[in-house]
Amino acid sequence: MSDIKTFEDLNSWVKGTELRRKIASVIKTFPKFEKFELMSQMRRASRSVTHNIAEGYGRFHFKENAQFCRISRGSLYGILDQIITALDENYIDNKTYEDTRLMVIDCIKILNGYINYLSNAKSN
């Protein structure tokens, strides 16, 4: 973690940004009537992931930072549910679902590692 100078250096933020871009691309294929429903929810949830990582980093306190990361993790689980909904509604195919699901799971694992780091750092 000594190479971290800004939130942009955090692997959790980098992976979250990749996921946000993927979600932005995927929702462009949804039906227009979903613009203010599922598309909006997915856009907001994907943005919440990186926003909360950045905001937590800016708090300069391990406990607050970890709390914002837990909010980010909640958004990731929301995205997971939303891509299941998109699959159920036939807005995405199985490959898009699987690819996006793997990205979400990867983000969760990386974020969990960062949360664990923050929890251990506040103890020391």
C-alpha positions as semicolon CSV with decimal commas, in nm:
position;residue;x (nm);y (nm);z (nm)
1;M;0,000;0,000;0,000
2;S;0,302;0,232;0,018
3;D;0,271;0,311;-0,355
4;I;-0,079;0,451;-0,306
5;K;-0,080;0,829;-0,349
6;T;-0,446;0,882;-0,446
7;F;-0,765;0,677;-0,468
8;E;-0,688;0,636;-0,839
9;D;-0,401;0,406;-0,739
10;L;-0,632;0,167;-0,551
11;N;-0,690;-0,160;-0,734
12;S;-1,049;-0,162;-0,604
13;W;-1,113;0,176;-0,769
14;V;-0,943;0,071;-1,096
15;K;-1,149;-0,250;-1,120
16;G;-1,463;-0,060;-1,022
17;T;-1,398;0,186;-1,304
18;E;-1,365;-0,102;-1,551
19;L;-1,697;-0,242;-1,427
20;R;-1,864;0,101;-1,453
21;R;-1,752;0,127;-1,815
22;K;-1,879;-0,225;-1,887
23;I;-2,219;-0,144;-1,733
24;A;-2,238;0,179;-1,937
25;S;-2,179;-0,023;-2,252
26;V;-2,424;-0,302;-2,165
27;I;-2,717;-0,078;-2,074
28;K;-2,699;0,099;-2,410
29;T;-2,857;-0,214;-2,559
30;F;-3,159;-0,213;-2,324
31;P;-3,506;-0,115;-2,446
32;K;-3,580;0,257;-2,431
33;F;-3,864;0,209;-2,180
34;E;-3,605;0,096;-1,923
35;K;-3,427;0,435;-1,942
36;F;-3,566;0,556;-1,609
37;E;-3,588;0,214;-1,448
38;L;-3,326;-0,061;-1,474
39;M;-3,083;0,141;-1,686
40;S;-3,087;0,427;-1,437
41;Q;-3,049;0,193;-1,140
42;M;-2,753;0,014;-1,296
43;R;-2,587;0,340;-1,398
44;R;-2,625;0,484;-1,046
45;A;-2,509;0,164;-0,874
46;S;-2,201;0,131;-1,095
47;R;-2,109;0,493;-1,029
48;S;-2,167;0,446;-0,657
49;V;-1,896;0,179;-0,647
50;T;-1,614;0,414;-0,746
51;H;-1,764;0,725;-0,585
52;N;-1,773;0,562;-0,243
53;I;-1,421;0,422;-0,272
54;A;-1,296;0,772;-0,360
55;E;-1,497;0,942;-0,086
56;G;-1,384;0,692;0,175
57;Y;-1,023;0,742;0,074
58;G;-1,065;1,115;0,123
59;R;-1,184;1,072;0,480
60;F;-0,830;0,992;0,602
61;H;-0,966;0,771;0,878
62;F;-0,955;0,393;0,855
63;K;-1,295;0,333;1,012
64;E;-1,477;0,586;0,792
65;N;-1,293;0,465;0,484
66;A;-1,398;0,105;0,556
67;Q;-1,761;0,216;0,600
68;F;-1,766;0,384;0,259
69;C;-1,611;0,069;0,110
70;R;-1,890;-0,139;0,265
71;I;-2,142;0,092;0,094
72;S;-1,951;0,035;-0,231
73;R;-1,971;-0,341;-0,173
74;G;-2,347;-0,310;-0,129
75;S;-2,368;-0,138;-0,466
76;L;-2,175;-0,426;-0,621
77;Y;-2,429;-0,675;-0,487
78;G;-2,704;-0,450;-0,624
79;I;-2,541;-0,466;-0,967
80;L;-2,526;-0,844;-0,939
81;D;-2,901;-0,854;-0,881
82;Q;-2,959;-0,607;-1,165
83;I;-2,767;-0,815;-1,419
84;I;-2,971;-1,118;-1,311
85;T;-3,283;-0,910;-1,380
86;A;-3,142;-0,807;-1,719
87;L;-3,080;-1,174;-1,803
88;D;-3,430;-1,274;-1,687
89;E;-3,582;-1,000;-1,904
90;N;-3,372;-1,113;-2,203
91;Y;-3,193;-0,776;-2,224
92;I;-2,855;-0,952;-2,216
93;D;-2,737;-1,293;-2,329
94;N;-2,569;-1,558;-2,113
95;K;-2,218;-1,457;-2,219
96;T;-2,271;-1,092;-2,127
97;Y;-2,423;-1,203;-1,798
98;E;-2,132;-1,435;-1,715
99;D;-1,866;-1,182;-1,817
100;T;-2,027;-0,905;-1,615
101;R;-2,093;-1,135;-1,318
102;L;-1,726;-1,234;-1,308
103;M;-1,625;-0,867;-1,311
104;V;-1,861;-0,796;-1,020
105;I;-1,732;-1,094;-0,818
106;D;-1,373;-0,987;-0,887
107;C;-1,453;-0,635;-0,764
108;I;-1,613;-0,776;-0,448
109;K;-1,307;-0,989;-0,372
110;I;-1,066;-0,701;-0,425
111;L;-1,281;-0,465;-0,220
112;N;-1,307;-0,721;0,061
113;G;-0,927;-0,734;0,067
114;Y;-0,909;-0,356;0,096
115;I;-1,171;-0,354;0,373
116;N;-0,969;-0,618;0,560
117;Y;-0,656;-0,407;0,516
118;L;-0,834;-0,102;0,656
119;S;-0,973;-0,301;0,948
120;N;-0,629;-0,434;1,036
121;A;-0,465;-0,093;0,988
122;K;-0,699;0,074;1,235
123;S;-0,607;-0,191;1,494
124;N;-0,233;-0,118;1,462
